[in-house]
Amino acid sequence: MRGLVGVALAAATALPIAFAAPPAYARTGKAAYTGKSDTCALPRPGSLTLSEPWAQRRLDFTSVWPLTRGRGVTVAIVDSGVDARHPQIRVAKAVDLTGTGTRDCMGHGTSVAGIIAGIARKGSPFVGVAPDARLISIKQTNAERGDPALLARAIAKAADLGAQVINVSVKATDRMDLRKAVGYALSKDAVIVAAAGNVTKEDGTPTPAYPAAYPGVLAVGSSTPDDELAEFSNVSTPVAVLAPGQDLTSTWPGGTYQTDLKGTSQATAYVSGVVALVRARYPQLDNVRVRRRVVLTADGTKGTGTGAGIVNPRLAVTMLLPSEVVAVAPQQPEPLTEAAVAKAPPPDERTIGMAAIVAGGSLGAAALVIVGAVLTPLGRRRRWQPGQS
């Protein structure tokens, strides 16, 4: 029972899952309850308010829904599973790599899924960023600490399933198999969005989180309701952009909601949703250009650990980037054919000759005028007179 309580307490913080290292997050002190969901002990859900969550107001992603809602884009959630029975979550495919079943015993993956693609529900002010995106759940852990080998396998599996966006709200250490899995997914044109990780005062000197720190990965840090960098957001990871990561609301197992989530995990989910909107709007862009668009349209850096600033869904979807404008080539003339040459009228030799005579006479007269204009004043200055016989 003590082990289950520990898992529940860790899940309540909804922070990235640690791998091959001691847990790096502070406990919230929230008590677990004995309610079960498929033999899972879960932290008590919060009460969903009737007001729109601040993160939704701040990002204003619903304003771009007339242009894109993420339709046609597959997003893989590499996490603790997803509660597919939640009324605001639709899961197209669920894969379990842990041998414990596809259910979410931590709540972590379910909260991430809701932020990415939670659909509208009557009476709920909460919605996800890209509600029309297709979700794939790849469960790679059933506890706070997981197997990094399974994490690598999960990322590669997501790529094999055709995921165009891979959300990794997990932090791990640098490993060869993880690095290869990331490279493999990038080679298949997936955009990998990963958490920069969370740190506390007890952690000592923070270290970069992986896979977020790998080249080509879109690393995400957390911002506060005041648009500042959250104190727990890891600045050792090379952050690309920020997103809301504190005092958040999202879906929770059992058809419920959690209302005090925080962490770079949830911030990562917001960015994954924006990436899904961009990929749906610009299907011709590869993963490099999609990442570039998200970074270039962010709100602006605020110093170390903030990257390009808070992600901006409206600009990411609508802004015209000069590098993406294809110049229209001038219309090419039709090729010169033998038929076109045959149709051309023969040259008029008489006209050409007359024109040459007239041009020559004109040039000669002009030359005489110029000579007279130059020599006559010179002769007068020298008192020149015509010779006499």
C-alpha positions in Angstrom: 0.0 0.0 0.0 2.8 2.4 0.8 4.2 1.9 -2.8 0.8 2.8 -4.2 0.5 5.9 -2.1 4.0 7.0 -3.3 2.9 6.6 -6.9 -0.3 8.5 -6.2 1.6 11.4 -4.6 4.0 11.6 -7.5 1.2 11.6 -10.0 -0.6 14.4 -8.2 2.3 16.7 -9.1 1.9 15.8 -12.8 5.6 16.4 -13.4 7.9 14.6 -15.9 8.7 11.0 -15.0 12.3 10.4 -14.0 14.5 7.7 -15.5 17.8 6.2 -14.1 17.9 8.9 -11.4 16.3 9.6 -8.1 13.0 11.5 -8.3 13.7 15.2 -8.8 10.4 16.7 -7.8 9.0 18.0 -4.5 6.0 16.2 -3.1 2.8 18.3 -2.9 1.6 16.7 0.3 -1.7 15.9 -1.2 -3.2 12.8 0.3 -4.2 9.9 -1.9 -7.6 8.3 -1.6 -8.7 4.7 -2.0 -10.8 5.1 -5.1 -9.7 2.6 -7.8 -9.7 2.6 -11.5 -8.9 -0.8 -12.9 -6.9 -1.6 -9.7 -5.1 1.8 -9.9 -4.8 4.0 -6.8 -5.2 7.6 -7.9 -4.9 11.0 -6.2 -8.2 12.6 -5.5 -9.5 14.7 -8.5 -10.3 18.3 -8.2 -13.5 20.1 -8.9 -13.9 21.5 -12.4 -14.8 25.2 -12.2 -17.2 26.9 -14.7 -14.6 29.5 -15.8 -12.2 29.1 -18.6 -8.7 28.0 -17.5 -6.2 30.8 -17.6 -3.9 28.9 -19.9 -6.6 28.7 -22.6 -7.3 32.5 -22.3 -3.6 33.2 -22.4 -2.8 31.2 -25.5 -6.2 31.9 -27.2 -5.7 28.8 -29.5 -9.5 28.6 -30.2 -9.2 31.7 -32.3 -7.4 29.7 -35.0 -9.9 26.9 -35.1 -11.6 28.3 -38.2 -8.3 27.7 -40.0 -7.1 24.5 -38.3 -8.1 22.1 -35.5 -5.4 19.6 -36.1 -7.4 17.3 -38.4 -5.3 14.8 -40.3 -2.3 15.0 -37.8 -1.4 12.0 -35.6 0.0 12.8 -32.2 1.7 10.1 -30.1 1.7 10.4 -26.3 4.7 8.6 -24.9 3.7 8.4 -21.3 1.9 6.5 -18.5 -1.1 5.5 -20.7 -4.3 7.4 -21.4 -7.8 6.9 -20.0 -9.6 6.4 -23.3 -13.0 6.3 -21.5 -12.8 10.0 -20.5 -15.6 11.8 -22.3 -13.3 14.5 -23.6 -10.6 12.2 -24.9 -10.6 10.1 -28.1 -7.8 7.6 -28.5 -7.3 6.0 -31.9 -4.8 3.4 -30.8 -3.3 2.3 -27.5 0.0 0.4 -27.2 1.4 -1.0 -23.9 5.1 -1.7 -23.6 5.0 -2.3 -19.8 3.0 -5.5 -19.6 0.5 -3.8 -17.2 -2.2 -2.9 -19.6 -3.1 0.3 -21.4 -4.9 2.0 -18.4 -3.3 5.1 -16.8 -2.5 4.4 -13.2 -0.8 7.8 -12.7 -3.0 10.3 -14.4 0.0 11.9 -16.0 -0.7 10.7 -19.6 -4.4 11.4 -19.3 -3.7 15.0 -18.3 -1.3 15.4 -21.2 -3.8 14.0 -23.7 -6.5 16.3 -22.6 -4.3 19.4 -23.1 -3.2 18.3 -26.5 -6.6 17.2 -28.0 -9.4 17.4 -25.4 -12.7 17.6 -27.3 -15.6 19.9 -26.3 -18.1 18.7 -23.7 -21.2 20.4 -22.6 -20.8 21.9 -19.2 -17.0 21.8 -19.3 -15.0 25.0 -20.1 -11.9 22.9 -20.7 -10.8 22.0 -24.2 -7.6 20.9 -25.8 -5.5 22.8 -28.3 -6.0 20.5 -31.3 -9.3 18.6 -30.7 -9.4 17.1 -34.2 -5.9 15.5 -34.0 -5.6 11.7 -33.9 -4.2 10.4 -30.6 -2.0 7.4 -30.1 -1.2 6.3 -26.6 2.1 4.5 -26.1 2.5 3.4 -22.5 6.1 3.1 -21.4 5.8 3.3 -17.6 3.4 2.5 -14.9 5.2 4.3 -12.1 7.1 7.4 -11.3 10.4 5.9 -12.3 10.6 4.0 -15.6 12.8 1.9 -17.8 14.8 4.2 -20.2 15.0 1.3 -22.7 11.2 1.3 -22.9 11.2 5.0 -23.4 13.5 4.6 -26.4 11.4 1.8 -27.7 8.2 3.9 -27.3 9.6 6.8 -29.3 10.7 4.5 -32.2 7.3 2.8 -32.0 5.5 6.1 -32.3 7.6 6.9 -35.4 6.7 3.5 -36.9 3.0 4.2 -36.3 3.3 7.3 -38.4 3.1 9.9 -35.6 3.8 13.4 -37.0 4.1 14.8 -33.5 5.6 12.8 -30.6 4.9 14.2 -27.1 7.5 13.1 -24.5 6.7 14.7 -21.1 9.5 12.7 -19.6 13.1 13.4 -18.6 15.9 10.9 -18.7 19.7 10.8 -18.9 21.7 10.7 -22.2 21.8 7.1 -23.5 22.8 5.7 -26.9 19.5 3.8 -27.4 17.5 7.0 -26.6 19.6 9.1 -28.9 19.2 6.6 -31.7 15.4 6.4 -31.2 15.2 10.2 -31.4 17.3 10.2 -34.6 15.1 7.5 -36.1 11.9 9.4 -35.4 13.4 12.7 -36.8 14.4 10.8 -39.9 10.8 9.8 -40.4 9.8 13.5 -40.2 8.2 13.5 -36.8 8.4 16.6 -34.6 9.5 15.5 -31.1 8.3 17.9 -28.4 9.9 17.1 -25.0 9.9 18.5 -21.5 12.8 20.5 -20.3 12.3 18.9 -16.9 11.6 20.2 -13.4 14.0 20.9 -10.6 13.7 21.7 -6.9 16.0 23.3 -4.3 16.9 19.8 -3.1 18.2 18.7 -6.5 21.5 20.6 -6.3 23.0 21.6 -9.6 20.5 20.8 -12.4 21.5 18.8 -15.5 20.0 18.8 -19.0 17.0 16.6 -19.5 16.8 14.1 -22.4 15.4 13.7 -25.0 14.7 17.5 -24.8 18.4 18.4 -24.9 19.1 16.4 -28.1 19.5 18.5 -31.3 16.3 18.6 -33.4 14.0 18.2 -30.4 11.6 21.0 -29.5 12.4 21.5 -25.8 9.7 23.2 -23.6 9.9 25.1 -20.4 7.1 26.3 -18.1 5.7 29.8 -17.7 3.5 31.2 -15.0 0.2 33.2 -15.2 2.4 36.3 -15.1 4.3 35.2 -18.2 7.4 34.6 -16.2 9.6 31.5 -16.1 8.4 29.1 -13.5 10.9 28.6 -10.7 10.9 24.8 -11.2 11.6 25.0 -15.0 15.0 23.5 -15.8 17.3 26.1 -17.3 20.1 23.6 -18.0 18.1 22.2 -20.8 18.4 24.2 -24.1 14.7 25.4 -24.1 13.2 26.4 -27.4 9.9 27.9 -26.2 7.7 28.2 -23.1 4.1 27.4 -22.4 1.8 27.6 -19.4 2.9 25.1 -16.8 1.5 26.2 -13.5 -2.0 26.1 -11.9 -3.4 24.2 -14.8 -6.6 22.2 -15.4 -6.8 19.0 -17.5 -8.5 15.7 -17.8 -8.0 12.9 -15.2 -8.7 9.2 -15.1 -12.3 8.2 -14.3 -13.9 10.9 -16.3 -12.8 13.6 -13.8 -10.4 16.6 -13.9 -7.4 17.8 -12.0 -7.2 21.5 -11.4 -3.8 22.2 -9.8 -1.4 20.6 -12.2 2.0 22.1 -12.8 5.2 21.1 -14.6 7.0 21.2 -17.9 5.0 18.0 -18.7 1.8 20.0 -19.2 3.7 22.9 -20.9 5.0 20.4 -23.4 1.5 19.2 -24.1 0.4 22.7 -25.0 3.3 23.0 -27.5 2.5 19.6 -29.0 -1.0 20.8 -29.6 0.3 23.9 -31.4 2.6 21.8 -33.5 -0.4 19.7 -34.5 -2.3 22.8 -35.6 0.7 24.0 -37.6 1.2 20.6 -39.3 -2.5 20.4 -40.2 -2.4 24.0 -41.7 0.9 23.5 -43.5 1.2 19.9 -44.5 4.0 20.7 -47.0 6.4 21.7 -44.2 8.9 19.2 -42.9 9.7 18.8 -39.2 12.6 21.2 -39.3 10.4 24.0 -40.8 7.6 23.3 -38.4 9.9 23.6 -35.4 11.3 26.8 -36.9 7.9 28.3 -37.4 6.9 27.6 -33.8 10.1 29.2 -32.5 10.1 32.2 -34.8 6.5 33.1 -33.9 6.9 32.9 -30.1 6.4 36.0 -28.0 10.1 36.8 -27.4 12.7 35.6 -25.0 12.9 36.8 -21.4 16.3 35.5 -20.5 18.0 32.3 -19.6 15.8 29.2 -19.8 13.0 30.9 -21.8 14.1 30.2 -25.3 12.2 32.2 -27.9 9.5 33.0 -25.3 5.9 31.8 -24.9 4.4 29.9 -27.8 1.9 31.9 -29.9 -0.6 29.7 -31.6 -2.2 32.5 -33.6 1.1 33.6 -35.1 2.4 30.0 -35.5 -0.6 29.3 -37.7 -1.1 32.6 -39.6 2.2 34.5 -39.8 3.8 34.8 -43.2 7.5 33.8 -43.0 9.6 35.1 -45.9 11.7 31.9 -46.0 8.5 29.9 -46.8 7.4 32.1 -49.7 8.1 30.5 -53.1 8.8 33.1 -55.8 6.7 32.8 -58.9 8.9 32.1 -61.9 8.4 34.4 -65.0 6.5 32.8 -67.8 8.9 31.1 -70.3 8.6 32.0 -74.0 7.4 29.2 -76.3 10.2 27.3 -77.9 11.3 28.5 -81.3 10.3 25.9 -83.9 11.1 25.4 -87.5 7.5 26.2 -88.4 7.7 29.5 -86.5 10.9 30.4 -88.4 9.3 29.5 -91.8 6.3 31.9 -91.0 8.6 34.8 -90.4 8.6 37.3 -93.3 11.8 37.6 -95.4 13.9 40.7 -94.8 13.2 43.7 -97.2 16.6 44.4 -98.7 15.6 47.5 -100.6 14.2 49.1 -97.4 17.3 48.1 -95.5 19.5 49.7 -98.2 17.6 53.0 -98.2 17.6 53.2 -94.5 21.4 52.7 -94.5 21.9 55.6 -97.1 19.7 58.0 -95.1 21.4 57.1 -91.9 24.9 57.6 -93.5 23.9 61.0 -95.0 22.5 62.2 -91.6 25.7 61.2 -89.9 27.8 63.0 -92.5 25.8 66.2 -92.2 26.1 66.1 -88.5 29.8 65.7 -88.7 30.2 68.8 -90.9 28.1 70.9 -88.6 30.3 69.9 -85.6 33.5 70.6 -87.5 32.2 74.1 -88.5 31.1 74.9 -85.0 34.6 74.1 -83.7 36.9 75.5 -86.4 35.2 78.8 -87.2 35.6 80.4 -83.7 39.2 79.3 -83.7 39.9 81.0 -87.0 38.3 84.2 -85.9 40.4 84.4 -82.8 43.5 84.1 -85.0 42.1 86.8 -87.5 41.9 84.3 -90.2 40.7 85.5 -93.6 40.1 83.7 -96.9 43.1 83.6 -99.2 43.2 86.1 -102.1 44.2 85.3 -105.7 
